[in-house]
């Protein structure tokens, strides 16, 4: 069992009433003779050992005496109760019952608090029939809602009784305690209950049968004896049959029948009992107005009934109804009961999450459970259960998000639950098992062998305890098996021994599960199948693989369509058939493999598992089922955005992307192979730069939509703004303070709900005529119609199977496909590693050296070799295909969009630098001006706004030669001053900040008021958290996240004269995780950046020449000519320095991004 239901009541809600059907099935055979009633008019009935208990925190606990009157309201005398404990008053003398016994408690001498009445006539009736002698427990009425009293006593009979109080006091139903003992059960055999059922016109009070059902229900809860619950159901139903529908007690009796039916359902799993229980609970709940305490109690039963039926049917309607109804009652719940209610409500959300994978559900589960723990006193006996439940929810979310803070919290809560659970407690086994599974979950992520040792230790103790009669022994055995399966070492013998242990415990667990418990059997069969397949991977024994496939088939037979676990199970089946195909070569096995992967990809389940299935489906279709390639890759590409969805922070999305970085290039390669270059382009656009594309969507202009539908446009802008803010949250949940965790969890829950609202709004807009494609990825035709007409866009796809270029030319009907057969992924990796190693040797990648002021060393001909191969195998074939046979007088502009290792290679400088002066030039700078773009949409979005009047102008410059903890770069001051002199000659507005004046606040303020910005300083790339990358200023780092959150409007050009500002994460080559792309996302139209560290002595000259070219023929500063200006600035220094390897490194790192 994953978690224990809290020991307090849960909340529910109801729909309309349903027809009432009497319980007529499964009644015990009790056909014994019924004795005639015997009158005992002179019999004396006595009550003794009267005890009144209350909460020790209530005001009555401080009283030195208690005013209690008995036996009659008007003539009774005060009884002298003795205070025997802080929570108890006792009266031990005998009280004779004449006509009735009234117990009246007063908070003062003039006002009754409440009264419990025991009429003698009803006691006599019951004695005549049953002869039972028992104790009784009743609850007094409560006027204020803050003071609760309970009375227990010994009496010759347990009557139905009546609670009365002065006018204005609330009447409450009593509930017999679970520890009531039936003193003389044999006398019940004198009753022929079935005769009463067949002929209810006996004159017997219905309350007597209802009380009889209550007693047997209590005993059933203690003994789990099936006969007791059968008698209870029958007795309750008799009481109901004897009671007119309009009688005040009818609804109480109806509720009692539902309780007993639900209890019987838990034993028999007969759905008819669950259906009838739910029907009755619906009626009783609807009969009481909202907010009434009876309604909350009855809704509690209804919620449990829906959830119980869900555990059998796995119908999501049931668990959703349970959740909906519980939530309605939360505002009305007693503060004492509220923590348990919240914990149970969290359990329901977690249960639904297991079947839907909806992050909103698990987020709410954690939120409710956190609040439950917060409201629970440290010494409360329920604290261990609530910590356990909270830990379980953390673990479930970790399994989806892989966020390590969640599994750390899961282990912490689970450990607390174990520590608070005494030895001998029935729940200790479950809590130990949960703690062990949490350690295994962390082992899978981190590989720490200590987690496995801990998991096995806890799981073994859990199994030992469960063997002592715990019905959850199969669950404990399953968890122990999982603990053994997580063997982290490479030792073959150790791994095989662990797998064998897993199989042993899984087989024992399956043998203990009844055939009718399909869901549990499915889970255990699946786990055992994985163990056999794991062993097959080590042994190669076909018998193990056959057994695995047998287990998987049983699992699928027991898993209903629509179950959220079906995708993972189909994926495993596909893996098994693929393994057999690799051994036998049987093509039928391959077809079955593909079929299972395809079903897994489109079935309910976690997006990560579905994406894994879709990728394998697509990969195999390329070779074995070409007709399915388009469907397979389309499915995979669409799932990629779900794995890195907007409900996650950017930090988490970033961590989820490496596992799918090769998907868009694989898809594009397949599309090119099929002769579909347009589809290749679309897949690259959808699958690359996911995070920047999401940010651009959130900031998309809504002018057209606002004109026709202003309300929904405003709603979209509100949600997008909130989503962007939520996405920039940092996952810093390392605090042990529960209140802080609750605050952070509320933020998470709000974030998930915002993402869901965003999807709803998109669907709503797309339902409007003319907006069907609103914020959808553009088609290749749309892309072609939107690119600039000043030059082509060249998209280069690098894949292990093939490399291709797609030339996008304005006005063309489709991309121009240029195969690159002489280039390969392996060659690209080789060139990248070659250049990287030489840069490290030269100090251009050494963070310990002065980046801009370093002294370079000769690198031989490495750089030339890299540039020459890029020219020969990539650039020249593209130029030849486009007809660029000679250097034109007016150089065209080429935008390069590159993938894979090419993102780290200087394709803009490709060429043969051998000093020759041939008639036909052989370097790219001789043919074209180059810019880079992260993806085509980035260029199109900027092209749309080209030529629009910018309200703000001017250049803001920061020169920081000596930032904290950084080496000095004196050239930065020379650089910004030279630029200032150059621009002042054009009477431009220029602001320069240096040294102490170059602060974060000043930078942020002035970036908002200037159209362009120039950073001459140190910069830092944060690969793990890209938005924490930034520029080193006098008082700290100006982070990219701060710049993006400002939503800069009307900004134009950013010149990043710093180190490696266009160098991204090699694991995320398709995401453009660098400062240059970040500045584009922040709103700048164009960015000048660097691929590696630049030389401080050349930086000022290149920057000054850049601005000189930019201002040529104009008195306005515009980034529109930035690419051309950078081209001429770098070629000027090239002419001065020559084409040696070392001098190439002076200008090659400078690149232009954007428009």
Secondary structure, DSSP 8 states (H G I E B T S, - for coil): ------SS-------S--------SS--------------TT--EEEEEEEEEE-TTSGGGG-S--EEEES-TTT-EEE--EEEETTEEEE-S-EEESSEEEEEEESSSS-EEEEEEEEHHHHHHHHHHT---EEEEEE---SSSS--EEEEEEES-----EEE-STTS--------TT---S-GGGGGG--HHHHHH---S---HHHHHHHHHHHHHHHHHH--HHHHHHHHHHHHHHHHTS-TTSTTHHHHHHHHHHHHHHHHHHH--HHHHHHHHHHHHHHHHTS-TT-HHHHHHHHHHHHHHHHHHHHH--HHHHHHHHHHHHHHGGGS-HHHHHHHHHHHHHHHHHHHHHH--HHHHHHHHHHHHHHHHTS-TT-TTHHHHHHHHHHHHHHHHHHH--HHHHHHHHHHHHHHHHHS-TT-TTHHHHHHHHHHHHHHHHHHH--HHHHHHHHHHHHHHHHHHTTT-TTHHHHHHHHHHHHH---S--HHHHHHHHHHHHHHHHHHHHHS-TT-HHHHHHHHHHHHHHHHHHHHHH--HHHHHHHHHHHHHHHHHS-TT-TTHHHHHHHHHHHHHHHHHHH--HHHHHHHHHHHHHHHHSSS-HHHHHHHHHHHHHHHHHH-GGGHHHHHHHHHHHHHHHT-TTS-HHHHHHHHGGGTTHHHHHHHHHHHTT-HHHHHHHHHHHSSHHHHHHHHHT---HHHHHH-HHHHHHHHHHHHHHHHHHT---------HHHHHHHHHHHHHHHHHHHHHHHHHHHHHTSTT-TTTT----HHHHHHHS-SSS-EEEEEE-SS-EEEEEE-TT-SS-EEEE-TT--HHHHHHHHHHHHHHHHHHTTT-TTS-TTT------TTHHHHHHHHHIIIIIHHHHHHHT--S--SS-EEEEEEE-GGGGGS-GGG-B--SS---SS--BGGGTEEEEE-SSHHHHHHHHHTTT---S---EEEEE-SS-TTS---THHHHHHHHHHHHHHTTT--EEEEEGGG--HHHHHHHHHH-SEEEEES-EE--SSSGGG-EEEETTEEEEHHHHHHT---S--EEEEESTTTT---GGGTTTT-SHHHHHHHTT-SEEEEESS---HHHHHHHHHHHHHHHTTT-SS--GGGHHHHHHHHHHHHHHHH-S-HHHHHHHTTEEEEE-
